[in-house]
Amino acid sequence: GRGGRGRRNGTSLVCVGKEWYRFPSHFILGHSDLRLAYLKSGFTGQLPQLFVEDAPLPEATSLRREGFNDLNKEEMSRYVEADMCSYIVDLELDGDDGVRYSSGNFAESWEEIASVPFLDASHSPTHTRAFYVPMLSERRNKWASYKLFVARSNVAE
């Protein structure tokens, strides 16, 4: 369930690291009790910040808030620690030397609950990733694993 770890004020945190740019908002998560949070990754620029939920539209999109700068500098207040998360979404690419939640010390805390193939564009020929050719595209393109992990402390609940 969505209990235990990662719950704050009745919400569960769905965390992303290097995949932050594919998840620009918690609105795409589809449940009001899920919130997007960011893990420290190799990105060192400024990450998005949640809208003020109780502000009227369109003012909510133009309020002046702390933690923004016009130099795209990293703002450390945007990050949470992995142990605050209920779920983690991650893309595991071959040769990626970043954090892998499916191995090492993280495997003790995280259980993979979903994995889907994801086209690794940087290692796939342009013509077979731009145009689907039966049998050829599957053979020539390189695929990575897009994964969803749940905190093991939440699995038994």
Solvent accessible surface area in square Angstrom, and as a share of the most:
residue,aa,sasa,rsa
1,G,68,0.65
2,R,78,0.28
3,G,21,0.20
4,G,46,0.44
5,R,57,0.21
6,G,9,0.09
7,R,87,0.32
8,R,113,0.41
9,N,158,0.81
10,G,44,0.42
11,T,25,0.15
12,S,0,0.00
13,L,5,0.02
14,V,7,0.04
15,C,0,0.00
16,V,0,0.00
17,G,10,0.10
18,K,56,0.24
19,E,4,0.02
20,W,52,0.18
21,Y,119,0.45
22,R,89,0.32
23,F,31,0.13
24,P,81,0.51
25,S,27,0.17
26,H,11,0.05
27,F,130,0.54
28,I,102,0.52
29,L,33,0.16
30,G,67,0.64
31,H,96,0.43
32,S,101,0.65
33,D,40,0.21
34,L,16,0.08
35,R,41,0.15
36,L,12,0.06
37,A,8,0.06
38,Y,17,0.07
39,L,10,0.05
40,K,98,0.41
41,S,32,0.20
42,G,74,0.71
43,F,63,0.26
44,T,91,0.53
45,G,9,0.08
46,Q,31,0.14
47,L,10,0.05
48,P,45,0.28
49,Q,56,0.25
50,L,72,0.36
51,F,98,0.41
52,V,43,0.25
53,E,112,0.50
54,D,130,0.67
55,A,21,0.16
56,P,92,0.58
57,L,141,0.70
58,P,97,0.61
59,E,82,0.37
60,A,10,0.07
61,T,87,0.51
62,S,87,0.56
63,L,81,0.40
64,R,236,0.86
65,R,86,0.31
66,E,158,0.71
67,G,22,0.21
68,F,105,0.44
69,N,52,0.27
70,D,136,0.71
71,L,120,0.60
72,N,91,0.47
73,K,120,0.51
74,E,49,0.22
75,E,47,0.21
76,M,118,0.53
77,S,85,0.55
78,R,22,0.08
79,Y,35,0.13
80,V,24,0.14
81,E,123,0.55
82,A,21,0.17
83,D,95,0.49
84,M,66,0.30
85,C,0,0.00
86,S,0,0.00
87,Y,30,0.11
88,I,0,0.00
89,V,13,0.08
90,D,5,0.03
91,L,7,0.03
92,E,14,0.06
93,L,50,0.25
94,D,92,0.48
95,G,84,0.80
96,D,42,0.22
97,D,144,0.74
98,G,40,0.38
99,V,68,0.39
100,R,74,0.27
101,Y,17,0.07
102,S,44,0.28
103,S,53,0.34
104,G,63,0.60
105,N,129,0.66
106,F,72,0.30
107,A,32,0.24
108,E,135,0.60
109,S,40,0.26
110,W,6,0.02
111,E,55,0.25
112,E,73,0.33
113,I,85,0.43
114,A,47,0.36
115,S,53,0.34
116,V,85,0.49
117,P,102,0.64
118,F,62,0.26
119,L,52,0.26
120,D,10,0.05
121,A,46,0.36
122,S,96,0.62
123,H,121,0.54
124,S,11,0.07
125,P,33,0.21
126,T,90,0.52
127,H,96,0.43
128,T,2,0.01
129,R,99,0.36
130,A,61,0.48
131,F,146,0.61
132,Y,150,0.57
133,V,59,0.34
134,P,84,0.53
135,M,146,0.65
136,L,53,0.26
137,S,3,0.02
138,E,90,0.40
139,R,172,0.63
140,R,118,0.43
141,N,14,0.07
142,K,78,0.33
143,W,111,0.39
144,A,10,0.08
145,S,36,0.23
146,Y,32,0.12
147,K,29,0.12
148,L,54,0.27
149,F,1,0.00
150,V,10,0.05
151,A,0,0.00
152,R,106,0.39
153,S,61,0.39
154,N,0,0.00
155,V,67,0.39
156,A,100,0.77
157,E,111,0.50
